[in-house]
Amino acid sequence: MTVDSKRADSRSTPDICFTALTMVRGESDIVWSSLLHHARLGFQRLIVISYLEHDFLRQCIDKLRRDFPAVEVDLVELESQGHFGRRKAFYVNRALSLFIDPKKENYVYCFDADEFLSLGSHASIGDFFAAFLAGLPAGAREGAVGECFALPWLNLIPQRRHYAERDLSGQFLDGDYLCVDTRQNSRHKVLFRKRSGTRVHMAYHQAFAGEKDVPVLPDPETLKFVEASGACVYHVPLRSPDQFRARLEGPMRRVMIQTGSGQSPAHAELPFDIADALFSACTASQPRFASLAEAADVFGEAITDRKIRAITRFIYRHRVDVGPVLSSAK
């Protein structure tokens, strides 16, 4: 593991530091949009973990440092290919321990390259937290209030279909989107107070205290504040036919088998006609199927597989036009 870091001389507040961390492999179409978005939100530190594919991400880091000289940008490059899924949480939590200043009060938010934090009615992470503290009853901060903010995780479908591969323009920040989730029924990502024994789950859905995976739970005050503010995390997992194919080709080999190709799963490739039709169904302006089971009659039972339902369920979920929701942090 090689580390390349740049220390900034200033902080927006003297007693608290807000850190955002992401781990990236590829995703060159969207990663700059995501980095730019979070830098605009006022995080004082951005930690970027690059996994195997470093070239384009180095360009992003150089540009980020030029455009945001007051932000500390730390780059960690990983070369190890073994058991990555089981090691991701280790890499993330190790990076946090390396770069966070233990003499400060720290809040951390972790995100994937295709995720965008929205602070609702607040323009910056500092404003968001200051508003939370200002609304607390006297003496509340001395307790366990404000340890964890659970942020609804909302999936978006871009209404645009074609994007540049190695983008340095922030192309995802100005488009219009459809949302397929509601705040009440979504999963959550966390913004959490980073203490010496606090760790984050590999998918950033939960923070833990100590070594026995004791979850850090949001208190009523943070739950109420997040809901009142409208804060959430937007997720853009489906962006173009080629990106869709690359993401699902392995699991979707079963579709090839079910269509009678006769090829073994090890050598089968997802046919373009099936991939394109499936992408079109997942990203349609309104659902063409009432359920995943109904869609399986057309595309095959493979689309109901547990490993890919998180994507293929877009087929039947109702959409709401939410417009340019990623353009707010400028």
C-alpha positions in Angstrom: 0.0 0.0 0.0 1.5 3.3 -1.1 0.3 6.6 0.3 0.4 10.0 -1.3 -0.9 12.8 0.9 -1.3 16.6 0.8 -1.8 18.5 4.0 -3.7 21.8 4.0 -2.9 24.6 6.4 -6.4 25.7 7.1 -9.6 24.2 8.5 -13.1 25.8 8.3 -13.6 25.2 12.1 -10.9 24.9 14.7 -12.4 22.1 16.8 -14.1 19.7 14.3 -13.0 18.1 11.1 -15.3 16.6 8.5 -13.8 13.8 6.4 -15.2 12.1 3.4 -13.7 8.8 2.1 -14.3 6.8 -1.0 -12.8 3.6 -2.5 -12.7 3.5 -6.3 -12.0 1.0 -9.0 -12.7 2.2 -12.5 -16.0 4.1 -12.8 -14.2 6.8 -14.7 -17.5 8.1 -16.1 -18.8 9.2 -12.7 -15.9 9.4 -10.2 -15.0 13.0 -10.9 -18.6 14.1 -10.6 -18.7 12.5 -7.2 -15.4 13.9 -6.0 -16.3 17.4 -7.2 -19.7 17.2 -5.5 -18.3 16.2 -2.1 -15.5 18.8 -2.3 -18.2 21.5 -2.9 -20.0 20.3 0.2 -17.2 21.7 2.4 -15.5 18.5 3.7 -12.0 19.6 5.0 -10.5 16.2 4.1 -11.1 13.8 1.2 -9.5 10.3 1.4 -9.5 8.5 -1.9 -8.5 4.8 -2.0 -7.6 3.7 -5.5 -7.9 -0.1 -6.1 -5.8 -1.4 -9.0 -6.8 1.2 -11.6 -4.9 4.3 -10.7 -4.1 6.3 -13.9 -7.3 8.3 -14.4 -7.9 8.6 -10.7 -4.5 10.3 -10.3 -5.7 12.9 -12.9 -8.8 13.5 -10.8 -6.7 13.9 -7.6 -4.4 16.4 -9.3 -7.4 18.5 -10.5 -9.1 18.3 -7.2 -6.0 19.6 -5.4 -5.7 22.5 -7.9 -9.4 23.4 -7.7 -9.7 23.1 -3.9 -6.4 24.1 -2.4 -7.8 24.4 1.1 -9.0 20.8 1.2 -6.6 18.0 2.3 -6.7 15.3 -0.4 -5.1 12.0 0.6 -4.6 9.3 -2.0 -4.0 5.6 -1.1 -3.2 3.1 -3.9 -3.9 -0.6 -3.4 -2.4 -3.3 -5.5 -3.5 -6.4 -3.7 -6.1 -8.5 -5.6 -6.7 -11.2 -3.1 -10.0 -11.5 -1.2 -10.9 -7.9 -1.8 -14.5 -8.2 -0.7 -13.5 -9.5 2.7 -10.7 -6.9 3.0 -12.5 -3.7 2.0 -13.6 -2.8 5.5 -10.0 -3.3 6.7 -8.6 -1.0 4.0 -11.3 1.7 4.7 -10.9 1.7 8.5 -7.1 1.5 8.3 -7.1 4.6 6.0 -9.2 6.5 8.5 -6.8 5.6 11.3 -3.9 6.9 9.2 -5.3 10.2 8.2 -7.6 11.4 10.9 -6.2 13.7 13.6 -7.0 12.2 17.0 -6.6 15.5 18.7 -9.7 16.8 16.9 -13.3 16.0 17.0 -14.0 14.0 13.8 -17.0 13.2 11.7 -16.7 10.8 8.8 -18.9 10.1 5.8 -17.9 7.2 3.4 -19.3 6.9 -0.2 -18.9 4.9 -3.3 -18.0 6.6 -6.6 -21.6 6.5 -7.8 -23.1 8.1 -4.6 -23.8 11.7 -3.8 -24.5 13.1 -0.4 -27.3 15.6 -0.3 -27.6 17.9 2.7 -31.2 18.9 1.9 -31.8 22.5 2.9 -28.1 23.1 4.0 -25.4 24.2 1.6 -22.4 22.6 3.4 -21.5 19.9 5.9 -20.5 22.6 8.4 -23.9 24.3 8.1 -25.7 21.0 8.4 -23.9 20.1 11.7 -24.2 23.7 13.1 -27.9 23.6 12.5 -28.2 20.3 14.3 -26.3 21.6 17.3 -28.3 24.8 17.4 -31.6 22.8 17.6 -30.5 20.6 20.5 -31.9 21.2 24.0 -29.4 22.6 26.6 -26.9 19.9 27.7 -27.9 17.3 25.1 -24.5 17.3 23.5 -22.7 16.0 26.6 -24.5 12.7 26.2 -24.5 10.3 23.2 -26.5 12.7 21.0 -25.1 13.1 17.5 -23.0 10.0 17.3 -24.5 8.8 14.1 -26.7 10.3 11.3 -28.7 7.7 9.3 -29.2 9.1 5.8 -31.8 7.6 3.5 -30.2 5.9 0.5 -32.2 6.7 -2.7 -31.6 5.1 -6.1 -31.7 7.4 -9.1 -32.1 6.7 -12.8 -30.5 9.3 -15.1 -32.8 10.5 -17.9 -29.7 10.9 -20.1 -28.3 7.7 -21.6 -24.9 8.4 -22.9 -21.8 9.7 -20.9 -18.2 10.2 -21.6 -15.9 7.5 -20.2 -13.1 9.5 -18.7 -15.0 12.6 -17.6 -13.5 15.6 -15.9 -16.4 17.9 -16.5 -18.8 16.7 -13.7 -21.3 15.4 -16.3 -23.6 13.8 -13.7 -24.2 17.0 -11.7 -26.5 18.8 -14.1 -28.8 16.1 -15.4 -32.4 15.3 -14.6 -33.2 12.1 -12.6 -36.0 9.7 -11.7 -36.0 8.3 -8.1 -37.1 4.7 -7.5 -37.1 4.8 -3.7 -39.0 6.6 -0.9 -37.3 7.9 2.3 -39.5 5.8 4.5 -38.7 2.5 2.8 -35.0 3.0 1.9 -31.8 1.6 3.4 -29.4 4.1 5.0 -25.8 5.3 4.8 -24.1 6.9 7.8 -22.3 10.1 8.8 -20.7 9.2 12.1 -18.5 10.6 14.9 -15.2 8.8 14.5 -13.8 7.8 17.8 -10.6 5.7 18.4 -12.7 2.5 18.5 -15.3 3.3 15.9 -15.3 1.3 12.6 -17.5 1.5 9.6 -19.2 -1.3 7.7 -17.7 -2.1 4.3 -20.8 -0.9 2.5 -21.1 2.2 4.8 -24.6 1.3 6.0 -23.5 1.1 9.7 -20.9 2.2 12.1 -19.7 0.0 15.0 -18.2 0.7 18.4 -15.5 -1.5 19.8 -14.4 -4.9 18.4 -17.7 -6.8 18.8 -19.7 -5.0 16.1 -21.9 -3.1 18.5 -23.8 -0.8 16.2 -23.8 2.9 16.7 -27.4 3.8 16.6 -28.9 7.2 15.6 -30.7 8.9 18.5 -34.1 10.5 18.2 -32.6 14.0 17.8 -30.5 13.0 14.8 -33.4 11.0 13.2 -35.7 14.0 13.5 -33.1 16.5 12.2 -32.2 14.4 9.1 -35.9 14.1 8.2 -36.5 17.8 8.7 -33.5 18.7 6.7 -34.3 16.4 3.8 -30.7 15.0 3.8 -30.1 11.8 2.0 -27.6 9.9 -0.2 -28.4 9.6 -3.9 -27.1 6.5 -5.7 -26.7 6.3 -9.5 -25.9 2.6 -10.3 -27.3 2.4 -13.9 -25.8 4.9 -16.3 -25.3 3.5 -19.8 -25.8 0.2 -21.6 -22.1 -0.6 -21.6 -21.7 0.2 -17.9 -24.8 -1.9 -17.2 -23.3 -4.8 -19.2 -20.0 -4.6 -17.4 -21.7 -4.7 -14.0 -24.0 -7.6 -14.7 -22.3 -9.7 -17.3 -21.0 -12.3 -14.8 -24.3 -13.0 -12.9 -26.4 -12.5 -16.1 -24.6 -15.4 -17.9 -27.5 -17.5 -16.7 -29.8 -15.5 -19.0 -27.7 -16.7 -21.9 -28.1 -20.3 -20.8 -31.9 -19.9 -20.4 -32.2 -18.6 -24.0 -30.9 -21.8 -25.3 -27.4 -20.8 -26.4 -25.9 -24.1 -25.2 -22.7 -22.5 -24.0 -21.3 -23.2 -20.5 -21.5 -20.4 -18.0 -17.7 -20.0 -18.0 -17.7 -19.1 -21.7 -21.1 -17.5 -22.2 -21.5 -13.8 -22.9 -24.6 -11.7 -22.4 -26.1 -11.1 -25.8 -26.4 -7.4 -26.7 -30.1 -7.8 -27.6 -30.9 -9.1 -24.1 -28.6 -6.7 -22.3 -29.9 -3.7 -24.2 -33.5 -4.7 -23.7 -32.9 -5.4 -19.9 -31.2 -2.0 -19.5 -34.1 -0.3 -21.3 -36.6 -1.9 -19.0 -34.6 -1.0 -15.9 -34.3 2.6 -16.9 -37.7 3.2 -18.5 -39.6 6.4 -17.4 -42.2 4.2 -15.8 -42.3 0.4 -15.1 -43.2 -1.9 -17.9 -43.7 -4.8 -15.6 -45.7 -5.2 -12.4 -43.2 -7.4 -10.7 -39.8 -9.0 -11.1 -41.5 -12.4 -11.6 -43.5 -11.0 -14.5 -40.3 -9.6 -16.1 -38.6 -13.0 -15.6 -41.1 -14.5 -18.1 -39.4 -12.3 -20.7 -35.8 -12.1 -19.6 -35.4 -15.4 -17.7 -35.2 -16.4 -14.0 -31.7 -15.2 -13.7 -32.9 -11.6 -13.2 -34.4 -12.7 -9.8 -31.0 -14.0 -8.5 -30.3 -12.6 -5.1 -26.9 -11.1 -6.2 -28.4 -8.9 -8.8 -31.9 -8.1 -7.5 -30.7 -4.8 -6.2 -30.4 -3.7 -9.9 -33.0 -5.7 -11.7 -35.7 -4.6 -9.2 -35.6 -1.3 -11.0 -37.7 -3.0 -13.6 -40.9 -2.8 -11.5 -40.3 0.1 -9.0 -42.4 3.2 -9.5 -40.4 6.3 -10.5 -40.8 9.9 -9.4 -39.3 12.7 -11.5 -37.0 14.6 -9.1 -35.2 16.7 -11.7 -31.6 18.0 -11.3 -31.2 16.9 -7.6 -27.4 16.6 -7.9 -26.9 20.2 -9.0 -27.5 21.8 -5.5 -23.9 21.7 -4.2 -22.2 24.4 -6.3 
